[in-house]
Amino acid sequence: MIFAIGPAALDMSLPLAIAAVLSGGIFGGHRSPISDTNILSSAGSSCDHIDHVRAQLPYALSTGVAGSLPFSSPA
C-alpha cells in the first residue's frame, strides 16, 4: 500500500503548505539559541547570548501562536 504525503494528502493548497513550512522555519530561527541571527545580534549588541535568547522568547512564542492559528483553522 502506498501512502500519499504532501498537501494533496491533507487536502491543502500548495501555497498554504509552503507558507506553513516557511513560517515554521522562521519561528525556529528566532527561537533557537544556536541560530546564526541570534548569535550575531547578541554579539553585535554586546549582551550575554543566553539573556538575548530569553528576551526573545515572549516575542517568538506570541508571534508563533498567532501565526499558527491561520494554518490550524478549517478552510
DSSP file (Angstrom, degrees, kcal/mol; ACC not computed):
  #  RESIDUE AA STRUCTURE BP1 BP2  ACC     N-H-->O    O-->H-N    N-H-->O    O-->H-N    TCO  KAPPA ALPHA  PHI   PSI    X-CA   Y-CA   Z-CA
    1    1 A M              0   0    0      0, 0.0     2,-0.5     0, 0.0     0, 0.0   0.000 360.0 360.0 360.0 134.1    0.0    0.0    0.0
    2    2 A I        -     0   0    0      2,-0.0     2,-0.4     0, 0.0     0, 0.0  -0.845 360.0-148.3-101.7 131.5    1.3    3.4   -0.9
    3    3 A F        -     0   0    0     -2,-0.5     2,-0.4     2,-0.0     6,-0.0  -0.828  13.5-130.5 -99.7 136.3    0.8    6.3    1.4
    4    4 A A        -     0   0    0     -2,-0.4     2,-0.4     5,-0.1    -2,-0.0  -0.699  23.8-170.6 -85.5 133.6    0.4    9.8    0.0
    5    5 A I        +     0   0    0     -2,-0.4     3,-0.2     4,-0.0    -2,-0.0  -0.988  42.2  44.3-125.1 133.6    2.5   12.5    1.6
    6    6 A G  S >> S-     0   0    0     -2,-0.4     4,-1.1     1,-0.2     3,-0.6  -0.767 102.2 -43.5 130.8-174.9    2.1   16.2    0.9
    7    7 A P  T 34>S+     0   0    0      0, 0.0     5,-2.7     0, 0.0     4,-0.4   0.829 128.3  58.1 -60.8 -33.6   -0.5   18.9    0.6
    8    8 A A  T >45S+     0   0    0      1,-0.2     3,-0.8     3,-0.2    -2,-0.1   0.864 102.7  54.0 -66.0 -34.3   -2.8   16.7   -1.6
    9    9 A A  T <45S+     0   0    0     -3,-0.6    -1,-0.2     1,-0.2    -5,-0.1   0.805 114.0  41.5 -68.7 -28.4   -3.0   14.1    1.2
   10   10 A L  T 3<5S-     0   0    0     -4,-1.1    -1,-0.2    -3,-0.3    -2,-0.2   0.383 111.5-118.9 -97.5   2.8   -4.1   16.7    3.6
   11   11 A D  T < 5 +     0   0    0     -3,-0.8     2,-0.3    -4,-0.4    -3,-0.2   0.947  69.0 139.4  55.7  51.0   -6.5   18.4    1.1
   12   12 A M      < -     0   0    0     -5,-2.7    -1,-0.2    -6,-0.1    -2,-0.1  -0.918  57.5-107.5-125.2 147.2   -4.4   21.6    1.5
   13   13 A S     >  -     0   0    0     -2,-0.3     4,-1.9     1,-0.1     5,-0.2  -0.442  26.2-123.3 -73.7 150.6   -3.4   24.1   -1.2
   14   14 A L  H  > S+     0   0    0      1,-0.2     4,-2.5     2,-0.2     5,-0.2   0.903 109.7  52.4 -63.3 -43.8    0.3   24.1   -2.1
   15   15 A P  H  > S+     0   0    0      0, 0.0     4,-2.4     0, 0.0    -1,-0.2   0.885 109.6  50.5 -61.0 -35.8    0.9   27.8   -1.3
   16   16 A L  H  > S+     0   0    0      2,-0.2     4,-2.0     1,-0.2    -2,-0.2   0.895 110.5  49.0 -68.0 -38.5   -0.6   27.3    2.1
   17   17 A A  H  X S+     0   0    0     -4,-1.9     4,-2.0     2,-0.2    -1,-0.2   0.907 112.2  48.3 -66.0 -41.7    1.7   24.3    2.7
   18   18 A I  H  X S+     0   0    0     -4,-2.5     4,-2.5     1,-0.2     5,-0.2   0.919 111.2  50.8 -64.2 -42.9    4.7   26.3    1.6
   19   19 A A  H  X S+     0   0    0     -4,-2.4     4,-2.3     1,-0.2    -1,-0.2   0.878 109.2  51.2 -62.4 -38.0    3.7   29.2    3.8
   20   20 A A  H  X S+     0   0    0     -4,-2.0     4,-2.0     2,-0.2    -1,-0.2   0.905 111.2  47.2 -66.5 -41.3    3.4   26.9    6.8
   21   21 A V  H  X S+     0   0    0     -4,-2.0     4,-2.0     2,-0.2    -2,-0.2   0.927 114.1  46.7 -66.4 -44.8    6.8   25.4    6.3
   22   22 A L  H  X S+     0   0    0     -4,-2.5     4,-2.2     1,-0.2    -2,-0.2   0.890 111.5  51.5 -65.4 -39.2    8.5   28.8    5.8
   23   23 A S  H  X S+     0   0    0     -4,-2.3     4,-2.4    -5,-0.2    -1,-0.2   0.898 109.7  49.8 -64.3 -40.2    6.7   30.2    8.9
   24   24 A G  H  X S+     0   0    0     -4,-2.0     4,-2.3     2,-0.2    -1,-0.2   0.876 109.9  51.2 -65.8 -36.8    7.9   27.2   11.0
   25   25 A G  H  X S+     0   0    0     -4,-2.0     4,-2.0     2,-0.2    -2,-0.2   0.897 110.5  47.8 -66.4 -40.4   11.4   27.7    9.8
   26   26 A I  H  X S+     0   0    0     -4,-2.2     4,-1.9     2,-0.2    -2,-0.2   0.912 111.3  51.0 -66.6 -42.0   11.4   31.4   10.7
   27   27 A F  H  X S+     0   0    0     -4,-2.4     4,-1.8     1,-0.2    -2,-0.2   0.923 110.5  49.5 -60.6 -43.8   10.0   30.6   14.1
   28   28 A G  H  X S+     0   0    0     -4,-2.3     4,-2.0     1,-0.2    -1,-0.2   0.865 108.5  53.3 -64.0 -36.2   12.7   28.0   14.7
   29   29 A G  H  < S+     0   0    0     -4,-2.0     9,-0.3     1,-0.2    -1,-0.2   0.863 112.2  44.2 -66.6 -35.7   15.4   30.5   13.7
   30   30 A H  H  < S+     0   0    0     -4,-1.9    -2,-0.2     1,-0.2    -1,-0.2   0.788 118.7  43.3 -77.8 -27.5   14.1   33.1   16.2
   31   31 A R  H  < S+     0   0    0     -4,-1.8    -2,-0.2    -5,-0.2    -1,-0.2   0.730  91.0  94.5 -91.7 -23.8   13.7   30.5   19.0
   32   32 A S    ><  -     0   0    0     -4,-2.0     3,-1.2    -5,-0.2     6,-0.2  -0.519  61.7-151.0 -77.0 130.7   16.9   28.5   18.6
   33   33 A P  T 3  S+     0   0    0      0, 0.0    -1,-0.1     0, 0.0    20,-0.1   0.677  98.3  53.3 -72.6 -14.4   19.9   29.6   20.8
   34   34 A I  T 3  S+     0   0    0      4,-0.1     2,-0.2     5,-0.0    -2,-0.1   0.239  79.7 125.1-103.3  14.8   22.3   28.3   18.1
   35   35 A S    <>  -     0   0    0     -3,-1.2     4,-2.3    -6,-0.1     5,-0.2  -0.492  65.9-130.7 -71.4 141.0   20.7   30.3   15.3
   36   36 A D  H  > S+     0   0    0      1,-0.2     4,-2.6     2,-0.2     5,-0.2   0.864 107.0  53.6 -62.3 -35.7   23.2   32.5   13.4
   37   37 A T  H  > S+     0   0    0      2,-0.2     4,-2.2     1,-0.2    -1,-0.2   0.890 109.7  47.6 -68.0 -37.2   20.9   35.5   13.7
   38   38 A N  H  > S+     0   0    0     -9,-0.3     4,-2.0    -6,-0.2     5,-0.2   0.911 113.8  47.4 -67.5 -41.5   20.7   35.1   17.5
   39   39 A I  H  X S+     0   0    0     -4,-2.3     4,-2.1     1,-0.2    -2,-0.2   0.932 115.3  44.7 -65.8 -45.6   24.4   34.7   17.9
   40   40 A L  H  X S+     0   0    0     -4,-2.6     4,-2.7     1,-0.2    -2,-0.2   0.887 113.3  49.6 -68.6 -38.5   25.2   37.7   15.6
   41   41 A S  H  X S+     0   0    0     -4,-2.2     4,-1.5    -5,-0.2    -1,-0.2   0.886 113.0  46.3 -70.5 -36.4   22.7   40.0   17.2
   42   42 A S  H  <>S+     0   0    0     -4,-2.0     5,-2.1    -5,-0.2     4,-0.3   0.877 115.8  46.2 -71.6 -35.0   23.8   39.2   20.7
   43   43 A A  H ><5S+     0   0    0     -4,-2.1     3,-0.8    -5,-0.2    -2,-0.2   0.894 111.9  51.6 -70.7 -39.1   27.4   39.7   19.8
   44   44 A G  H 3<5S+     0   0    0     -4,-2.7    -2,-0.2     1,-0.2    -1,-0.2   0.810 113.8  43.1 -68.1 -29.4   26.7   42.9   17.9
   45   45 A S  T 3<5S-     0   0    0     -4,-1.5    -1,-0.2    -5,-0.2    -2,-0.2   0.389 107.6-126.6 -96.2   3.5   24.8   44.4   20.9
   46   46 A S  T < 5 +     0   0    0     -3,-0.8     2,-0.3    -4,-0.3    -3,-0.2   0.851  63.6 132.9  55.1  40.4   27.5   43.2   23.3
   47   47 A C      < -     0   0    0     -5,-2.1    -1,-0.2    -6,-0.2    -2,-0.1  -0.791  68.4 -82.3-114.3 164.1   24.9   41.4   25.6
   48   48 A D     >  -     0   0    0     -2,-0.3     4,-2.0     1,-0.1     5,-0.2  -0.401  37.3-134.7 -63.9 136.0   25.0   37.9   27.0
   49   49 A H  H  > S+     0   0    0      1,-0.2     4,-2.2     2,-0.2     5,-0.2   0.909 102.7  47.3 -63.4 -45.0   23.8   35.4   24.5
   50   50 A I  H  > S+     0   0    0      1,-0.2     4,-2.4     2,-0.2    -1,-0.2   0.865 110.2  53.7 -67.4 -35.5   21.5   33.5   26.8
   51   51 A D  H  > S+     0   0    0      2,-0.2     4,-2.1     1,-0.2    -1,-0.2   0.892 108.8  50.2 -63.5 -38.3   20.0   36.7   28.1
   52   52 A H  H  X S+     0   0    0     -4,-2.0     4,-1.6     2,-0.2    -2,-0.2   0.917 110.4  48.9 -65.1 -43.2   19.3   37.7   24.5
   53   53 A V  H  X S+     0   0    0     -4,-2.2     4,-0.8     1,-0.2    -2,-0.2   0.909 112.1  48.8 -64.4 -41.6   17.6   34.3   23.8
   54   54 A R  H  < S+     0   0    0     -4,-2.4     3,-0.5     1,-0.2    -1,-0.2   0.865 108.9  53.4 -66.1 -35.5   15.5   34.6   26.9
   55   55 A A  H  < S+     0   0    0     -4,-2.1     4,-0.4     1,-0.2    -1,-0.2   0.821 108.3  50.6 -68.4 -29.6   14.5   38.2   26.0
   56   56 A Q  H  X S+     0   0    0     -4,-1.6     4,-2.7     1,-0.2     5,-0.2   0.649  89.2  85.8 -80.8 -15.6   13.3   37.0   22.5
   57   57 A L  H  X S+     0   0    0     -4,-0.8     4,-2.7    -3,-0.5     5,-0.3   0.906  87.2  47.0 -57.4 -50.4   11.2   34.1   24.0
   58   58 A P  H  > S+     0   0    0      0, 0.0     4,-2.2     0, 0.0    -1,-0.2   0.901 115.9  46.3 -62.2 -37.6    7.9   36.0   24.6
   59   59 A Y  H  > S+     0   0    0     -4,-0.4     4,-2.2     2,-0.2     5,-0.3   0.917 114.2  47.1 -68.8 -43.0    8.0   37.7   21.2
   60   60 A A  H  X S+     0   0    0     -4,-2.7     4,-2.0     1,-0.2    -1,-0.2   0.910 114.8  46.0 -66.4 -41.8    8.8   34.4   19.4
   61   61 A L  H  X S+     0   0    0     -4,-2.7     4,-2.4    -5,-0.2     5,-0.2   0.908 112.9  49.0 -69.4 -41.2    6.1   32.5   21.2
   62   62 A S  H  X S+     0   0    0     -4,-2.2     4,-2.3    -5,-0.3    -2,-0.2   0.923 116.5  41.7 -67.0 -41.9    3.4   35.1   20.8
   63   63 A T  H  X S+     0   0    0     -4,-2.2     4,-2.3    -5,-0.2    -1,-0.2   0.834 113.1  55.2 -73.2 -29.9    4.1   35.5   17.1
   64   64 A G  H  X S+     0   0    0     -4,-2.0     4,-1.4    -5,-0.3    -2,-0.2   0.910 111.4  43.3 -66.4 -41.8    4.4   31.7   16.7
   65   65 A V  H  X S+     0   0    0     -4,-2.4     4,-1.2     2,-0.2    -2,-0.2   0.928 115.6  48.4 -68.2 -45.0    1.0   31.2   18.3
   66   66 A A  H  < S+     0   0    0     -4,-2.3    -2,-0.2     1,-0.2     3,-0.2   0.871 113.4  48.3 -63.3 -36.1   -0.6   34.0   16.3
   67   67 A G  H  < S+     0   0    0     -4,-2.3     4,-0.5     1,-0.2    -1,-0.2   0.765 107.9  54.2 -75.8 -24.9    1.0   32.7   13.1
   68   68 A S  H  X S+     0   0    0     -4,-1.4     4,-1.4     1,-0.2    -1,-0.2   0.709  91.3  75.7 -82.0 -19.0   -0.1   29.1   13.6
   69   69 A L  H  X S+     0   0    0     -4,-1.2     4,-1.2     1,-0.2     3,-0.5   0.916  93.0  49.5 -62.0 -44.9   -3.8   30.0   14.1
   70   70 A P  H  4 S+     0   0    0      0, 0.0    -1,-0.2     0, 0.0    -2,-0.1   0.842 112.0  50.3 -64.0 -28.6   -4.5   30.6   10.4
   71   71 A F  H  4 S+     0   0    0     -4,-0.5    -2,-0.2     1,-0.2    -3,-0.1   0.744 112.2  46.4 -78.9 -22.7   -2.9   27.3    9.5
   72   72 A S  H  < S+     0   0    0     -4,-1.4    -1,-0.2    -3,-0.5    -3,-0.1   0.589  90.6  95.5 -96.6 -10.6   -4.9   25.3   12.0
   73   73 A S  S  < S-     0   0    0     -4,-1.2     2,-0.0    -5,-0.2    -4,-0.0  -0.562  83.9-106.0 -80.6 144.4   -8.3   26.7   11.3
   74   74 A P              0   0    0      0, 0.0    -1,-0.1     0, 0.0    -2,-0.1  -0.362 360.0 360.0 -68.4 149.2  -10.5   24.8    8.9
   75   75 A A              0   0    0     -2,-0.0    -2,-0.0     0, 0.0   -63,-0.0   0.473 360.0 360.0 -74.3 360.0  -10.9   26.2    5.4
